[in-house]
Amino acid sequence: MKGFVERYTQKGMREGMQKGIQEGMQKGRKEGEALVLARLLQRKFGELPESIRIKIEKADSDTLLEWLDRVLTADSINEVIH
């Protein structure tokens, strides 16, 4: 019985570590996308209003990628974010 409990515990620890690693990678990727978007917007349109910074911080990864695509052709920040 002791061996079963140890194996079960080790399996749970491995799964927890893998989940933590995946979540950390996703969070890092999202933070990177947000940083790049903010940098591109600032370079193209100047200082970013706080409201835009907040929207960028709250956006999910899919939204950030969509906004990143729009930066290339947009004439204003609003065309990118809205």
C-alpha positions as CSV (number, residue, x, y, z in Angstrom):
1,M,0.0,0.0,0.0
2,K,2.8,2.4,0.8
3,G,4.3,2.0,-2.7
4,F,0.9,2.8,-4.3
5,V,0.5,6.0,-2.2
6,E,4.1,7.1,-3.1
7,R,3.5,6.5,-6.8
8,Y,0.1,8.3,-6.6
9,T,1.7,11.2,-4.8
10,Q,4.6,11.4,-7.3
11,K,2.2,11.3,-10.2
12,G,0.2,14.2,-8.7
13,M,3.3,16.2,-8.1
14,R,4.5,15.7,-11.7
15,E,1.1,16.6,-13.1
16,G,1.0,19.7,-10.9
17,M,4.5,20.8,-12.0
18,Q,3.6,20.3,-15.7
19,K,0.5,22.4,-15.2
20,G,2.4,25.1,-13.4
21,I,5.0,25.2,-16.2
22,Q,2.4,25.4,-18.9
23,E,0.5,28.2,-17.1
24,G,3.8,30.1,-16.6
25,M,4.7,29.8,-20.2
26,Q,1.2,31.0,-21.3
27,K,1.5,34.0,-18.9
28,G,5.0,34.8,-20.1
29,R,3.8,34.7,-23.8
30,K,0.9,37.0,-23.0
31,E,3.1,39.4,-21.2
32,G,5.5,39.4,-24.1
33,E,2.7,40.0,-26.6
34,A,1.4,42.9,-24.5
35,L,4.9,44.4,-24.2
36,V,5.5,44.3,-28.0
37,L,2.1,45.7,-28.7
38,A,2.5,48.6,-26.3
39,R,6.0,49.3,-27.7
40,L,4.8,49.3,-31.3
41,L,1.8,51.5,-30.5
42,Q,4.1,54.0,-28.7
43,R,6.6,54.0,-31.6
44,K,3.9,54.6,-34.1
45,F,1.4,56.9,-32.3
46,G,3.4,58.4,-29.4
47,E,2.8,58.2,-25.7
48,L,-0.1,55.8,-24.8
49,P,-3.0,56.9,-22.7
50,E,-3.5,55.0,-19.4
51,S,-6.8,53.6,-20.7
52,I,-5.1,51.9,-23.6
53,R,-2.4,50.5,-21.3
54,I,-5.1,49.0,-19.1
55,K,-6.9,47.5,-22.1
56,I,-3.7,45.9,-23.2
57,E,-3.0,44.5,-19.8
58,K,-6.5,43.0,-19.5
59,A,-6.6,41.5,-23.0
60,D,-6.3,37.8,-23.7
61,S,-3.6,36.4,-26.0
62,D,-5.9,36.0,-29.0
63,T,-7.0,39.6,-28.7
64,L,-3.4,40.8,-28.4
65,L,-2.4,38.9,-31.5
66,E,-5.3,40.5,-33.4
67,W,-4.3,43.9,-32.3
68,L,-0.7,43.3,-33.2
69,D,-1.8,42.4,-36.8
70,R,-3.7,45.7,-37.0
71,V,-0.8,47.9,-35.9
72,L,0.8,47.6,-39.4
73,T,-2.1,49.2,-41.2
74,A,-3.9,51.3,-38.6
75,D,-3.9,55.1,-38.8
76,S,-4.8,55.5,-35.1
77,I,-4.6,53.7,-31.8
78,N,-8.4,53.4,-31.9
79,E,-8.2,51.4,-35.2
80,V,-6.0,49.0,-33.4
81,I,-7.7,48.6,-30.1
82,H,-11.4,48.9,-31.1
